[in-house]
Amino acid sequence: MKKDIQVFDNVLQLIGKTPLIKLNKMVQDFDGDFFAKVEAFNPGHSSKDRIALHIIEEAERQGILTPGDTIIETTSGNTGFSIAMVSIIKGYECILAVSSKSSADKIDMLKSMGAQVYVCPANVSADDSRSYYQVAKRLHNEIKGSIYINQYFNALNLDAHYHTTGPEIWEQTEGQITHLVACSGTGGTISGISKYLKEQNPDVKVIGVDAFGSVLKKYHETRELDEKEIYPYRIEGLGKNLIPTATDFDLIDKFIKVTDEESAHTAREISKSEGLFVGYTSGAAMQALKQLNEDGEFKAGDKVVVVFPDHGSRYMSKVYSDKWMEDQGFFDSQREVAEKIQYIK
């Protein structure tokens, strides 16, 4: 009798069920146990695979999407890649409005996945006609048979993580998790996971990671949008100059801010100490973990999960480029670049 071939029907069946990996060297002097939820193990190398599949399949269930239609989205890169990947499998056209802050690697990846890409200036207000929000809205209005995912204001963003990432973390920690540390951009990841975890145990502490130059931390504390907080920053995928409705601020216990420079160095440190080649935002999450430890947040017996959202391959022209780091002024006398490449002539 012939046995069934062990095979997946398509790449979308690999989304989710990402591993929880114990952190060792970087946390050896910390109190507690620390685990990384490594979302780079998704087929599109980021947590955004989850929301792309969930939102698109929900649109199909509602009859909003039919084959040949066009999907439009604003993205710093990862969501766009995931939407492009899902679109290929399901037969949709894909148009992406991308922030100019996105790495060249990300933009090239989007083009390689068949998406039409509009690169929009990063340092303009959200209501500027050139912003990627407004460009996406305009294209949606102009193109018949299109839908605009609008991840920043789409409740399905949160739902995707409530139904997948949250339960996975709860099961993987056997319900022992005490803290969740995750970056907040659209807020869907941290809000969805938090909603699920707090339903299981209201004492789980959820800490959001924000960037200097973003409004999220102060808004969480005051419920007021302070535009004086806004200035350009380099980290992709976290922080915002507006308030996304996909973020449920009531589900987040507190925010902590991290700098561009320290997050970049910490991303590089993760790869060299833990063997995990992760992205800039993962460096920000790990940097937050360091600062929280210094503040005495953790104690012996705590089980802390930090979300590493994406893969380092998206940042070869940024944090993993010595030239880019030098151009940003991120190398100084205390952080000399060790030359690892020798050319034999």
C-alpha positions as CSV (number, residue, x, y, z in Angstrom):
1,M,0.0,0.0,0.0
2,K,1.4,3.4,-1.0
3,K,1.9,5.9,1.7
4,D,0.7,9.5,1.3
5,I,3.4,12.0,0.3
6,Q,4.2,14.4,3.2
7,V,3.7,17.7,1.4
8,F,2.1,21.1,1.9
9,D,-0.4,22.2,-0.7
10,N,1.2,25.7,-0.9
11,V,3.4,28.0,1.1
12,L,0.4,29.6,3.0
13,Q,0.0,26.4,5.1
14,L,3.4,27.2,6.7
15,I,2.1,30.4,8.3
16,G,2.1,30.3,12.1
17,K,3.3,27.8,14.7
18,T,6.6,29.6,15.0
19,P,9.0,28.4,17.6
20,L,9.7,29.8,21.1
21,I,13.5,29.8,21.6
22,K,15.2,30.3,24.9
23,L,17.6,33.2,25.1
24,N,20.9,32.4,26.8
25,K,24.0,34.6,26.4
26,M,22.3,38.0,26.2
27,V,20.3,37.4,29.4
28,Q,22.8,35.3,31.4
29,D,22.9,38.0,34.2
30,F,19.1,38.7,34.1
31,D,16.7,37.5,36.7
32,G,14.1,35.2,35.3
33,D,13.8,33.0,32.1
34,F,13.6,34.7,28.7
35,F,12.2,33.3,25.5
36,A,12.0,34.7,22.0
37,K,8.9,34.2,19.8
38,V,10.8,34.1,16.5
39,E,8.4,35.2,13.7
40,A,11.1,34.9,11.0
41,F,10.2,31.2,10.8
42,N,7.0,32.2,9.0
43,P,7.4,31.6,5.2
44,G,7.4,35.3,4.5
45,H,10.0,35.8,7.4
46,S,7.8,38.0,9.5
47,S,4.7,38.1,11.8
48,K,2.9,40.0,9.1
49,D,2.1,36.7,7.3
50,R,-0.5,36.1,9.9
51,I,-2.5,39.3,9.4
52,A,-2.1,39.2,5.6
53,L,-3.7,35.7,5.4
54,H,-6.3,36.4,8.0
55,I,-7.6,39.7,6.6
56,I,-7.6,38.5,3.0
57,E,-9.4,35.2,3.8
58,E,-12.0,37.2,5.8
59,A,-12.5,39.5,2.8
60,E,-13.0,36.3,0.7
61,R,-15.6,34.9,3.2
62,Q,-17.5,38.2,3.0
63,G,-17.5,38.2,-0.8
64,I,-15.5,41.4,-1.0
65,L,-12.6,39.8,-2.9
66,T,-12.8,37.7,-6.0
67,P,-9.9,36.4,-8.2
68,G,-8.4,39.1,-10.4
69,D,-9.2,41.9,-7.9
70,T,-6.5,44.3,-6.6
71,I,-5.3,44.4,-3.0
72,I,-3.8,47.8,-1.9
73,E,-1.9,48.4,1.3
74,T,0.4,50.8,3.2
75,T,3.5,49.1,4.6
76,S,7.0,49.6,6.0
77,G,7.8,46.5,4.0
78,N,6.9,43.3,5.9
79,T,3.1,43.5,5.6
80,G,3.6,44.2,1.9
81,F,5.7,41.2,1.3
82,S,3.2,39.0,3.1
83,I,0.3,40.4,1.1
84,A,2.2,40.0,-2.1
85,M,2.9,36.4,-1.2
86,V,-0.7,35.6,-0.4
87,S,-1.8,37.5,-3.5
88,I,0.4,35.3,-5.7
89,I,-1.2,32.1,-4.4
90,K,-4.8,33.4,-4.4
91,G,-4.7,35.2,-7.8
92,Y,-4.9,38.9,-6.8
93,E,-3.0,42.0,-8.1
94,C,-1.0,43.7,-5.4
95,I,-0.2,47.4,-5.1
96,L,1.9,48.7,-2.1
97,A,2.5,52.2,-0.9
98,V,5.8,52.1,1.0
99,S,7.5,54.5,3.3
100,S,10.9,55.8,2.0
101,K,12.3,54.8,5.4
102,S,12.0,51.2,4.3
103,S,15.3,49.5,3.4
104,A,16.2,49.0,-0.2
105,D,16.3,45.3,0.5
106,K,12.6,45.4,1.5
107,I,11.6,47.4,-1.6
108,D,13.5,45.1,-3.9
109,M,11.8,42.1,-2.3
110,L,8.4,43.6,-2.8
111,K,9.1,44.1,-6.5
112,S,10.5,40.5,-6.8
113,M,7.1,39.2,-5.5
114,G,5.3,40.9,-8.3
115,A,3.9,43.9,-6.4
116,Q,3.6,47.4,-7.9
117,V,5.4,49.6,-5.5
118,Y,4.9,53.4,-4.7
119,V,7.7,54.7,-2.5
120,C,6.4,57.7,-0.5
121,P,8.3,60.2,1.6
122,A,8.5,59.2,5.2
123,N,8.9,62.5,6.9
124,V,5.5,64.1,5.9
125,S,2.4,64.3,8.0
126,A,-0.2,61.5,7.7
127,D,-2.7,63.8,6.0
128,D,-0.2,65.0,3.4
129,S,-1.2,63.9,-0.1
130,R,2.3,62.3,-0.6
131,S,2.1,60.2,2.6
132,Y,1.8,56.5,2.0
133,Y,-1.6,56.5,3.8
134,Q,-3.0,59.1,1.4
135,V,-1.4,57.5,-1.7
136,A,-3.0,54.1,-0.8
137,K,-6.4,55.8,-0.3
138,R,-6.2,57.6,-3.6
139,L,-5.3,54.4,-5.5
140,H,-8.1,52.5,-3.9
141,N,-10.6,55.2,-5.0
142,E,-9.2,55.2,-8.5
143,I,-9.0,51.4,-9.1
144,K,-12.2,49.5,-9.6
145,G,-12.4,46.1,-7.9
146,S,-9.8,47.0,-5.3
147,I,-9.7,46.7,-1.5
148,Y,-7.5,48.6,0.9
149,I,-6.3,46.5,3.8
150,N,-5.5,49.5,6.0
151,Q,-3.7,47.5,8.7
152,Y,-3.5,50.5,11.0
153,F,-7.2,50.8,11.3
154,N,-8.4,47.3,10.7
155,A,-9.6,45.3,13.7
156,L,-8.8,42.1,11.9
157,N,-5.1,42.9,12.5
158,L,-5.7,42.4,16.2
159,D,-7.9,39.3,15.6
160,A,-5.2,37.5,13.6
161,H,-2.9,37.5,16.6
162,Y,-5.7,36.8,19.1
163,H,-6.5,33.6,17.2
164,T,-2.9,32.5,16.5
165,T,0.1,34.1,18.2
166,G,-1.6,34.5,21.6
167,P,-2.7,30.8,21.9
168,E,0.7,29.6,20.6
169,I,2.6,31.5,23.3
170,W,0.2,30.4,26.0
171,E,0.6,26.7,25.0
172,Q,4.3,26.9,24.4
173,T,4.9,28.4,27.9
174,E,2.4,26.0,29.5
175,G,0.5,29.0,30.8
176,Q,3.6,30.1,32.8
177,I,4.2,33.4,31.0
178,T,4.5,36.4,33.3
179,H,5.6,39.2,30.9
180,L,5.1,39.9,27.2
181,V,7.5,42.4,25.6
182,A,6.6,43.4,22.0
183,C,7.1,46.4,19.6
184,S,4.0,48.4,18.8
185,G,3.5,49.9,15.3
186,T,0.0,49.2,14.0
187,G,-0.4,47.6,17.5
188,G,-2.2,44.5,16.1
189,T,0.5,42.1,17.3
190,I,0.8,43.3,20.9
191,S,-2.9,44.0,21.3
192,G,-4.1,40.6,19.9
193,I,-1.6,38.6,21.9
194,S,-2.4,40.6,25.0
195,K,-6.1,40.1,24.6
196,Y,-5.7,36.3,24.5
197,L,-3.1,36.1,27.3
198,K,-5.0,38.4,29.7
199,E,-8.2,36.3,29.2
200,Q,-6.2,33.3,30.4
201,N,-4.4,35.2,33.2
202,P,-5.1,38.9,33.9
203,D,-1.8,39.2,35.8
204,V,0.3,38.7,32.7
205,K,2.2,42.1,32.2
206,V,2.3,43.4,28.7
207,I,4.9,46.0,27.8
208,G,5.0,47.8,24.5
209,V,8.2,49.1,22.8
210,D,8.1,52.5,21.2
211,A,10.6,54.7,19.4
212,F,11.8,58.2,20.3
213,G,10.1,60.4,17.7
214,S,6.8,58.4,18.0
215,V,3.6,59.4,19.9
216,L,2.5,56.0,21.2
217,K,4.0,56.0,24.7
218,K,2.8,59.5,25.7
219,Y,-0.7,58.8,24.2
220,H,-0.9,55.6,26.3
221,E,-0.1,57.6,29.4
222,T,-2.3,60.7,28.7
223,R,-4.7,59.7,25.9
224,E,-3.6,62.8,24.1
225,L,-1.8,63.0,20.8
226,D,1.2,65.3,21.2
227,E,2.5,66.4,17.9
228,K,5.6,67.9,19.6
229,E,6.7,64.3,20.2
230,I,7.0,63.6,16.5
231,Y,10.4,63.7,14.7
232,P,12.2,61.5,12.2
233,Y,13.6,58.2,13.5
234,R,15.2,55.2,11.7
235,I,13.7,52.1,13.2
236,E,11.2,50.4,10.9
237,G,8.0,48.7,12.0
238,L,7.4,50.3,15.4
239,G,6.1,53.7,16.6
240,K,3.7,56.0,14.8
241,N,3.0,59.7,14.1
242,L,-0.7,58.9,14.4
243,I,-2.9,56.7,16.7
244,P,-3.8,53.4,15.0
245,T,-7.2,52.1,16.0
246,A,-5.7,48.6,15.7
247,T,-4.0,49.3,19.0
248,D,-6.0,48.6,22.1
249,F,-4.1,50.7,24.6
250,D,-6.2,49.3,27.5
251,L,-4.5,45.9,26.9
252,I,-1.0,47.3,27.3
253,D,0.3,47.9,30.8
254,K,3.1,50.3,29.9
255,F,5.4,51.5,27.1
256,I,9.2,51.9,27.1
257,K,11.1,53.9,24.4
258,V,14.4,52.8,22.7
259,T,16.8,54.7,20.5
260,D,17.7,54.0,16.9
261,E,21.4,53.5,17.7
262,E,21.1,51.1,20.6
263,S,18.5,49.1,18.8
264,A,20.7,48.7,15.8
265,H,23.7,47.5,17.9
266,T,21.5,45.2,19.8
267,A,20.1,43.6,16.6
268,R,23.7,42.9,15.6
269,E,24.5,41.6,19.1
270,I,21.6,39.1,18.9
271,S,23.0,37.4,15.8
272,K,26.5,37.2,17.2
273,S,25.5,35.9,20.7
274,E,22.3,33.9,20.1
275,G,22.8,32.8,16.5
276,L,19.4,34.3,15.5
277,F,19.6,36.6,12.4
278,V,16.8,39.0,13.2
279,G,15.7,42.4,12.1
280,Y,16.0,46.0,13.3
281,T,12.7,45.8,15.2
282,S,13.8,42.7,17.0
283,G,16.9,44.6,18.1
284,A,14.5,47.3,19.5
285,A,12.5,44.6,21.4
286,M,15.7,43.1,22.9
287,Q,17.0,46.6,23.8
288,A,13.8,47.2,25.7
289,L,14.4,43.9,27.5
290,K,17.8,45.2,28.6
291,Q,16.4,48.5,29.8
292,L,13.6,46.8,31.7
293,N,16.1,44.5,33.4
294,E,18.2,47.5,34.4
295,D,15.0,49.0,35.9
296,G,14.4,46.0,38.0
297,E,11.3,44.9,36.1
298,F,12.0,41.1,36.4
299,K,12.6,38.7,39.3
300,A,13.7,35.1,39.6
301,G,11.0,32.8,38.4
302,D,9.5,35.1,35.8
303,K,8.9,33.7,32.4
304,V,9.3,36.5,29.9
305,V,8.4,36.3,26.2
306,V,9.8,38.8,23.7
307,V,8.5,38.9,20.1
308,F,11.2,39.1,17.4
309,P,9.0,40.2,14.4
310,D,11.2,39.6,11.4
311,H,14.4,38.4,9.7
312,G,17.8,40.1,9.4
313,S,17.9,39.6,5.6
314,R,15.5,42.6,5.3
315,Y,18.2,44.9,6.7
316,M,21.4,44.1,4.9
317,S,21.6,47.6,3.6
318,K,20.9,49.0,7.0
319,V,21.8,47.7,10.4
320,Y,24.0,44.9,9.0
321,S,25.9,47.3,6.7
322,D,28.9,48.8,8.4
323,K,28.8,51.7,5.9
324,W,25.2,52.5,6.8
325,M,26.0,52.3,10.5
326,E,28.9,54.6,10.0
327,D,26.9,57.0,8.0
328,Q,24.3,57.3,10.8
329,G,27.1,58.0,13.3
330,F,26.4,54.7,15.1
331,F,30.1,53.7,15.3
332,D,32.3,55.6,17.8
333,S,35.6,55.0,19.6
334,Q,34.0,52.5,21.9
335,R,32.4,50.6,19.0
336,E,35.1,50.1,16.4
337,V,34.2,47.9,13.5
338,A,36.1,44.7,13.6
339,E,37.2,43.7,10.1
340,K,36.0,40.1,9.6
341,I,36.8,39.9,5.9
342,Q,40.3,39.2,4.5
343,Y,41.0,39.2,0.8
344,I,43.7,36.8,-0.4
345,K,45.5,38.2,-3.4
